[in-house]
Amino acid sequence: MRDLAQTARQWLSEGRTAFLARPVAEQGFGPREPAGALLVDPRGGCVGSLYRGVFDAELAAEAAALPAERTARVCEVSVGGDEAAEARLTCGGRAEILLQPLAAVPAEWWELLERGAGVALVTRLDEPAEHATSVVVRAVDAPTNDAERRAGELLGTRRAGRDALYGESGLVLVEAYPSAPYVVVCGGGELADIITRQALLLEWEAVTVGAAAEAEKELAAHADAACLVVLTHEPDVDVPVLRAALAAGVPYVGALGSRRTTARRREGLLAAGVPEAQIALVHGPIGLDLGARTPAETALAICAEILAVLGGREIEGLALRNTDAPLRG
């Protein structure tokens, strides 16, 4: 969806008739992009990605047939095994696709998406789904109903996603697009480079810094999305940076090092007045216990831990900090 923002704004400025298509419910298809969406031109033009294009022509035809007085249509689509294989889908499936005129989607939605802000769209559908009313919910907004509360929960996972639920006003589609995790790597070297590449592969953002002041500046500038990975073993850098991240409430704080180094950092944080409860939030030794030996494997273990923590997964039995396992394979 985020990649559609620039096109959507351009089409709106041109007064172009177009529709936004995305699933309300789905079954099958195998692994897929959970936040896929499509801009549909009734003349057959499509921008975006939804089920690898297998329904593009069908959705364009549905959009062309949508009466002007209606602001939504839910289309049922399905694909069998052979056609799914031709489209390079893992397997067949069926879905209910919401088609909504582009003009009915708040302009603020596209503006915030293009800026990279954490934001959700709550769309209420009448029964039958002939009209759709969408409102924008930002990550910082306090929820006023179940749909907005669910939007906040989805944004909190730091992963794009959708959910359909029934409330007092009927069926509601909640679509959440959090800010991409922004990984601040404090300390350089080969491992820092590989962590950065791994983060980019996951469509995160990442930056490598050397000084404590640089790290603190990056954490403050990306407060709603920052994650901290400390690689440096310099006491005048690692302790101040960890302290700043904990004070700022950064959702993931990890530090590479031996159990002796981890203990030294703990003592440094205690001496700096950091409460025990906050120190316990530091993932150190860093990473999941994957038996990592090489820099690439270590980067994978670190990014896997970040992903699990941001997604609210239970990792206590897998985290290196909670095991007696060797730190190198």
Steps between C-alpha positions, in 0.01 A plus 500: 500500500775745592650464153170616348497837677679702234285362216181544700578865571584560136178339379299700751660826385406410142141428600541151363233238568664209678441248777696354788472121527603291801377182675241498776516123542712232336570129511781302339767647268788390725762751622422846368553868562264579792460860392459464124276755329418615149402826332255414222414712199162403345676513161714206611805670648626354829776617733610296799504135591214272602525122456763545229249661264278197450184705568604831343278477193203379704537784751531759222174373351329515840626857548364605161157362594480673839209751500594858575276518808679213675821550693597135532460154360617171646591257223542127550792358302663157487778320316562128454822306523603509133440871455665570836808309387513705178487818708776355722276496806579226751146365476147597403265697719202728525450849636253781550649816353388848601487741207482860619512813285832675545319828569328337803834431671619794714779699333674509839546122475718527192692798636590318822590180317732685265671664798561156654285570807346223707132515407187287470187526288168397656229438241141438609287307253123517490310174466476428214832663418374779273667781688832528678617768741871518576679684778872532568644390835855607579732303726487775763119525510312378808237239398133586541347168388582133435608560141744775596626287788568216257677747271730594786574134572591432138719809483674384816624183330710713261377285211245593238176307532123489466211382711124492445272512801136554582404782732196709582516663157536171313799370309821700541824455307811607689821550298819586684826625356753565776816694447774264384736400782800734506803306621773712656823298503752649740844377400650416162666208329392202294213402729355852485507487121323163490236605754429803282461284190276255687284789623463634145403151379216510753402844365613667821722805521842495662787732583844437648651750744817506708456761771251504787374845401427380144308200626294709742419746221377221271291343777336834577432577132327164444338453839192318366698241302851476644673178606849499647778249436819575695812336361767720657665383822621844604357584848484872424276423201296187568372592848384856410331376180322216681391741771360746245311227313345362819398848613337564162301176514653358181313171438810295427836555668773243441873485567760263357764361733606221730320428825787680676448809281125478563564497875734799469234696312243410763723636776558814295129557454433444871771753585333744259174469693308279257241285686533122496166466323628707206834319486311172469361624167844490338548200273852404590663279402316598185310278258309175490677172574533379140849358540643791304873498426563724200428875478213428259347245737542738794328780307213260424467409870494868596244603238287197584491610863404854401220365280369274777510771767325758283237242408430418864621140472600297803876445469615445857608142427678600179684816602872462565472721807283231664713198414835357602580415138836595349481836327666357189322192365 
